Amino acid sequence: MTTPSGALRASVIARYAAGSIGTGGFATLPGLLLAIYLTDTLGVAAIWVSVILIVAKIWDVIIDPVIGGRSDRSLARTGSRRRFMLIGAILLPVFFVLTFAAAPGLGPLASGGWVLVAFVLAATAFSLFQVPYIALPAELTPDYDARTRLLSVRVVVLTIAILLFGAGGPALRGVFGGETPAGYLGMAAVAGVLLGVGMLVASFSAPREPVGPTPPRQPLAAYYADGIAVLRRSRAFRALLATFLLQALATGMMLAGAAYIAKWVLRDPDNGTTFLFIALIAPALVCAPLWAVIARRTGKEWAFGLASILFGLAAMSLVLLVWVPGAWLYAPVAVAGAAYAGMQTLPMAMLPDVISHDAARHGTGQAGVFGGVWTAGETTGMALGSVALTLGLALTGYREGVAGQVVEQGPNALAGIVLGFSIVPAIMIALSLWTLGRYPLRRHDIEPVEPVAVEPAP
């Protein structure tokens, strides 16, 4: 637990941060490789890939608020959110492997159905872990700067996980057979074990609180009503969630586009993807602690805005790949990586502030509701990024294929890949700056300045 001052033990920080091995891995690998696995290995048309991703994320939006409310009820009944996290940590590796285990010879329609069902189950298991995990920082410490430190360490682990899975995933695929069903299955098996271990460790960072009176069971509709209620009453939450959703859409497009850029622009599907992730994550590892220092001096919201501007400018410059493809892209990707560290650290550190600010005015006990709505928004944004990219590919004439089939893409399809990796994400970042400008909380709203005692004049 925490000390009265809000300080956190190193062991608590380490256990909590370990969860980002799971969250970072699950956000990265499906976002990076699921679309191209469907289009280029299973032969599913890009438009149907969009449908699969949309259906999976509609399910996320449906279940996340329910999981959040049930997590709050479990906390009141048992004193901890650990049970939900453990269930998710155990089930996710199984369904993750099944997502990349479509049997050869099923055909595009049956293969797409297999992936849809397995991915929906994997997303459900992920939400069982992620929703209470998001709620924990507000319960681990009340301190404004301690939360930034906690989330800074988490983002360092998150960036390592993105590098490990983003660069290592394609490499593992190559070891097990490349862009074949066996290649993807071997990759998923190794990755699934790592996901589960990280999430299991983090489950034991959930604190144990005194057990209060058990809230009455709620009908399903009440969980959605609670989610709508926190959105309606908290302007800060609306602004922060809208900003993060737009940025998740932008990064989701670029994540899904990276494999296509490596394969069709750089003509190096395995090494190109690996080098892209090294260029992205190496600066992020260095800069994650730097953003915490900047935030202490300027406030989290100003540092978040600066990181967003840098990322948007870097993304916009990548449009030049249409005319000048080449290794020069690693430089702006590195700038984007430095900015990405801030875009992850700072909103995650701002969310506990929003939760505690709301609790001070409306009562405690709804951190899980906030976590459920947040997770629904985050995963929806990432999924919509993949959907937007695949819709763009469909509109520009992208040609799908099965493993071993020789396919070439026309100039319109190549331009669509680049635009989905550059201009469109930059537009999303620009929109997110407007929503961030509506975020009202500052340090003094979270930690009011104590009045200074003045001795009476003699």
Secondary structure, DSSP 8 states (H G I E B T S, - for coil): -B-TT--B-HHHHHHHHHHHHHHHHHHHHIIIIIHHHHHHTB---HHHHHHHHHHHHHHHHHHHHHHHHHHHHHHHHHS-SHHHHHHHHHHHHHHHHHHT---TTS-HHHHHHHHHHHHHHHHHHHHHHHHHHHHHHHHH---HHHHHHHHHHHHHHHHHHHHHHHHHHHHHHHHTTSSSHHHHHHHHHHHHHHHHHHHHHHHTTS-------------HHHHHHHHHHHHHH-HHHHHHHHHHHHHHHHHHHHHHHHHHIIIIISS-TTHHHHHHHHHHHHHHHHHHHHHHHHHHHH-HHHHHHHHHHHHHHHHHHGGGGGT--SGGGHHHHHHHHHHHHHHHHHHHHHHHHHHHHHHHHH-SS-HHHHHHHHHHHHHHHHHHHHHHHHHHHHHTT----BTT------HHHHHHHHHHHTHHHHHHHHHHHHHHTT----HHHHS-----------
